[in-house]
C-alpha cells in the first residue's frame, strides 16, 4: 500500500467498538473526564502518559513541525513501545485505535494525523494501528465512530464533561493563589478530579446530569475553605493562544504556576470556548450559504444548508444552556470566572477590521478573547503558542500595538521544548507591570466613586 493510499485507508472514522482507544493528553481534567464518559458507554479508552516520550517524538520529526505534533507523536510511540514490552508476543497492534482530531484552514494541526500515519507505517509492528479522527469542519461529528443511536447523547454528555473539566481547572486557579497552606489546592484538585471521574463513569450514559452537578457543587463548595480571606486580590492575568500549548502544563513549563509564584491570578481560555466557536462558526458559514442559495434560487442547496444551519444552531443553544447551568450552580459557592460568548468575542474584532473569523484558526478567538479580558478588568495578557505558530504570530502582531495603546501589559510565550533562561525575568517584569496596572485600576475606580453624584449627596449623620 502506498503512503497516499494509507492516508485514506487508515485515517478516518473507525468504529470504537472492541478497540482500546489511545487518547493524547491535552487539558488533563477535561480529557480524563471524556475517558470516563467513554467508559460509561462501554468503550475502553486510555489517556496516554504525556511528555515522557518527547525525545521519541523529536527523533522521528524534523523540527519544522509544530511542537504539539512532536509531543503527541512521542506520547503515542512511548506508550506503544511500553505495551510491546509488557505484552510481548501477545501484543496485537490491530486491537488499538489512536485518536487524533483535525481542523481545516491554514493551521498545520490538520496534518498531524497524516504525519503520524506515515511514521507508524514506517515502524515495525505499528502499521496496523488505525487513526480515528474527527474534524472541526463538521463540528466534530461522530458518525462512524459510535452507533448512530448514541451519537447525539454521547456528544452532549461529552460536552458536559469538558465544561466540568474547565470548571475544575478554574477552581484550581481561583484557590491556589490564595491557599492557606502551600500544596493544598493542588492536592484537592486531584481529589476532585477523581470524584468527578467516578460520577461521569457511573452516570454519564444514563444522563443523570442533576446528580453529576450536585456532586460538582459539593466539590466546589468544599474548595472555598482552602482560601485564606486575609490575602488581598492579586493582579488578574488572562491567557490566550494555541489551544494545546496553553492547556498542556508540561509543554508550557507550568506557566500558570510561574505567574502565580510572582503574585498573579491567572485565567486560561477554556476548552468549551473552542467547541462553542466551532458550532458558531459553522452556523455562520451555513447561514451565508443559505443566503447564497436563496439568491440563486437553488432549492436543493437551500434545503441542505438550512439543515446545516439548524443543526449547528441547536448544538450551540444546547451548549450555552449547559454551560450557563454549570457555571450558575458553581458560582454560588466560588466566584470563578465565566466563559466568553463567541458573538461578543467576534464583536471585539470591530466588524472584521482587526481580524475575521472567516480566516479560521484560533487567532480570532485569541484576539477577541484578550480584548474581552481587558473589558472585564484584567491586568495583563499572555499569548502562549508553539514556536513558529502562524495563527499566534498573527495574533501577536495585532494585539501588541492595541494593548500598548490601552496601557495593558502583554507578553508572548513561545515554546519548542527547550528551556529559556530569561523566561522568569520576563515574567517577573511582566507581573510588576500587571501589579502597577491593578493599583491604577483600583485607584481609578475609587476616584470615580468619590466623584459620583450619589457619593456627593451623601451626608453622614452626626452622632447624638
Protein Blocks (a to p, Z undefined) as FASTA:
>chain_A
ZZklmmmmmgccddfehiacddddfbfmlmmmmmmmmmmnopacddddehklmmmmmmmp
ghlacfklmmmmmmmmmmmmmmmmmnmmmlcfklpccdddddedjbfklmmmmmmmmmmm
mpghilmpccddddfkloopaehjacfklmmmmmmmmmmmmmmmmmmmmmmmmmmmmcfb
ghklmmmmmmmmmmmmmmmmmmmmnopaklmmmmmmmmmmmmmmmpcfkbccdddddded
jfklmmmmklnoommlmmmmnopacddddfklmmmmmmmmmmmmmmmmmmmmmmnopakl
mmmmmmmmmmmmmmmmmmmmmmmmmmmmmmmmoccdddddfklmmmmnonollpcfklgp
jklmmmmmmmmmmmnopabdcddddehilklmmmmmmmmmmmmmnopacdddddehiacf
klmmmmmmmmmmmmmmmmmmmmmmmmmmmmpmklmmpccdddZZ
